[in-house]
Amino acid sequence: MDRKTLQLTVLTRLSLHIDMNESARLARYLIEDLIPLDTAITELVEAKIDKATEKLIAGKPLQYVTHRADFYGYQYYVDKAVLIPRPETEELVYQVLQYLKKINNRISSDRNLDMRPTPAILDIGTGSGCIPVTIKNEYNECNIIAVDISNAALKVAIHNANHHGADVTFFKQDILSEKLTKPNEPYDIIISNPPYIPTSEIAVMSESTVKHEPQIALFTDDEFGLVFYQRIADLCSTWLADDGAVFLELNEYHSHKIKEIYLNEGSFDSVEIIEDMQGKPRILLAVR
């Protein structure tokens, strides 16, 4: 059997359970991700693809089957310990990079470039590490620390950082705990895509997401999913530099409540909501 025939076999099986267009997409990427071009299609390879196809039919996301997820032009390893990176988070990273370029251009206008400071960045709830690793690879002149409550997630993030040669420091941290390890110096940028879905909304979410992705990274117990936003706002009083910025991915349904939290924090010169490419209120930027 050749690659084309194997892909057609997968497509035929998937189409009995899944929409044809989606089946074609899944079959294509399954073969591309799991079988290098120079690999002979042996019985062992066919058995591997057969097992993977069964997982797709059972509703397991493609990224967890192949352990590969595309994000900002990079490929990341993912497993059930971390969320699958989303396009909305790519837009969050884009906004951070634009901000870094903006402040770099402003500082570079000074004559003494040797004294230019290196931005310190904190990523809260790093998951797969796609946010800090991408930022470090796209803008090397920064120091990034990333934290997560999950040891399994940190293992994935460290793997991705090593794979992409990104110098990011990771450590375990429960951001809601009263016993926090304070940074040695304030951060210039704090970033987070925190858990923000109230458990009351589980019924309206896709079955695949609820069944397969880590609930600790998705859900909160409070009514509007604001607990992490409030906690990060509280930490800004001591963790964020005087001229620092906060970038947060938002729950689109409660974006204005989140904005109100940061307006009430009182130390920001500006608090704005940035819409994503679909026109949804997706990113909060608060600048001192």
N, C-alpha and C positions, 0 to 999 in steps of 0.2 A: 504493500500500500504506500502511495506517495502522500506528500503533505496536502495537496489539493483534495485528494479523495478522503483523507482523514478529516479535513475541515468540513467537507460536505456531509460526512457521516455524523459529525457532531451537530451540525446545523439541523439535519433531519431529526435527530433525537430531541434536540431542544425545542424545535418547532411544534412538537406534539404537546408541549406544556407552556410555551412562552410565545409571545407575539413574534411574527416572522422577522420583522426588522431588528428587534432586540436579539433574537436568536442569531441572526447573521453577525451582528456586532460581537456578541459573546463568543461565537465560534471562531471568529477571526482573531480576537485578542487572546483567547485561550491558547490557540496554536502558536501565535507569535511570542507570547510570554513564556510558554513552557517548553517550547522546542526550538533551540537555536537552528539557524538556517542550514548548517553543515551536519546536522544530526540525522542519522539513518533512522527510518521508521521501522523499528523492530517490534517484536511482540511486547517487550517490556514498555516501550514508549506508548504503544496502543493501550496497554493496560493502565498506564499512568493517566492518559487522556480520558479513558473510560471512567476512571474513578473521579477525576475532576469534573467531568460532565454530570455525573450523578449528584455531585455537590451543588452544581448550578441548578439542576432540576429541583433540588430540595430547597432552593431559595437562598443559598449562601452567596454573598456578594462576590463578584469576580475577583476583586482585589484581595479578598481573604483566601480565595482558591489559588491564585497565582503568587500571592505575597508581594505584589507589585502595585504601586499607585503612582500615577503621574501628577506632578505638582510643580508649577512654575518652570516647566522645561526640564525638571529633574525627575528621576525615578526613585521612589522610596520603598523600603521594605515595610510592610504592615502585617499585623496579625490581629487576633481578637482582643489583644490588650490595648489597642489604640483605635481611635476613630479613623475612618477613611478620609483623607484630605479632600476638602470641597473647593470648588471654584470660588465661592464667597471668601474663603480664607486666602486664596491667591490675591484677591483684591485688597484684603487687609495688608498683606505683605507689600503689595505695590504701593500703597499709601505710605507705609513706613519708609520704604526706599526713596520715594519722592521727597519725603520730609528730610531724610538724611542728606540727600543731594542738595536740598535747599540750604540747610544749615552749613554744609560743607562749603558751598559757594560763598556764603556770607562770611565765614571765617577765613576762607582763602583770599578774600579781598585785603586782609591784613598783610603787612609786609613780612613779618616774621613767621613764616610757615612752619619753622621747626618747633614753634611753641603751640601749634595747633592741637587742641585736646582730642583725645580719642573717646567717642561717645560710649557710655556704659549703658547696656540694654538688659532688661529683665523680661523674660517670657514666662508667664504664669500658666501652669497647666499645659505643658509642652506636648504631651502625647507622643506622637511619632517623631517629634523634633523637626517637622517640616518647616515651621516658622523660623526658628533661630538658624538652622542649617542653611536655609535658602538665603536669609539676610546676610549671613556671614560670607557665603560664596559670592553674593552679588555686591557686597560692600564690606571688604575685608578689614577696613580701618575702624573696627569697633570691637569692644569687649562684650561678650554676651554670656549671661548666666540664665539657665533655664531650669525650672523646677516642676515637679509633679508629685502627686501623692502616691502613685503606683510604681512599685519596683519593676513590675513587668513592662510598664510603659517606658520607664527610664532605660531599661535594657534595649528596647527597640530604638529609642532616640539616640543612645550612644552608638549603636550599630550604624545608624544612618549617618551620624556625624563622622565616624571613622571612614565609612565607605566614600563619603564625599570630601574627605580631607578638611573638614570644618572644625576650627578650634573653638568649641563651645564647651562651657563648664556646666555640668548637670549635677543636681543633687535633689534628694528627696525632701519634700516640704508639704505639710498640710497647711494651706494658706488660711484656713479657717481656725486653726489652732491658736490658743493664747500664747503658746511657747514657740515663737517664731525666731529664726535666726536672722538678725538684722544685717543688712549689708554694711560693708566697711565705709562706703561712701554712697551718697544718693545716686540714683539712676537718672540718666538723661531721658531715657525712653522706657516706659513700661507697656508691655503688650500682653493681651490675653484674649483667647477664644475660650471663655469659661463655660462650664455647664450652665445652661440657661433655660432649659425646658421644664416647666412644672410637671410633676408626675400626673397631674390631672389631664394633660394633653396627650398621654400615651395612646389613648383610643383613636386619635386622629392621625397618628403617625404611620409610616409604612411598616408593615410587618417585618420586613427584612432588617430595617434599622433597629427596631426594638428587640428582635430576636438575636441578632448577631453582634451588634456593636456594644462596647462597654457602657453600661448604664451609668457608672460613676462619672463618666465624661460627658453625659448627656443631660441628666436630670437633677433637679433640686426639689427639696421638700416644701419650699415656701410657695405662696400663692401665685406669684407672678415671675418666679425665676430670677429674682434680683439679689439674692444673698451674696453671690460672688462679686457683683458690681459694687454693692455697698461696702464689702470688705476691702476691695482694692481702693476704693475712694478714701476709706479711712486710713489705709496704709500710705497714701500719697503724702500725708502731712509730714512723714519722716523719711519715706523711701524715695520720693521724687525730688530731683534737683529744682532749685528756684526757677529756672527757665526751662524745666522739663516738659515732656508731653506724654499723654496716655492714649494708646490706640486699643480699642476694644471691638471685637465682633459682637453684634447685637442680636438679641431676640427681636425680630422685626415687629412683633405684635406689641411689644412693651418698650419700644425705643425711646419714647418721650418720657416715660417714667425713669428710665436710666439717665437720660439727659438731665432730668430734674435733680437726681442724686448728685451729679457732678457740679451743677450750678449751685446747689446748696452747700457743697464742700467749701466754697468760698474763696479758694486761693487761685482759681484759674481765670486768666484774662479772657479766654474764649472757650466755648464749648459748642461744638457743631456736630451734626449728624450728616454723614456722607452716604449718598445712595449708591447701590451697586448698579451693575450694568442692566439689571432688570427694573431699575427704578425703585427698589425696596430700601428702606432705611436700615443699613446693614453695618455701618462702622461709626463709632463715636471717636472724635478727636478732641481732647481737652488739653489746652496749652497754657502754661503759666507765663 
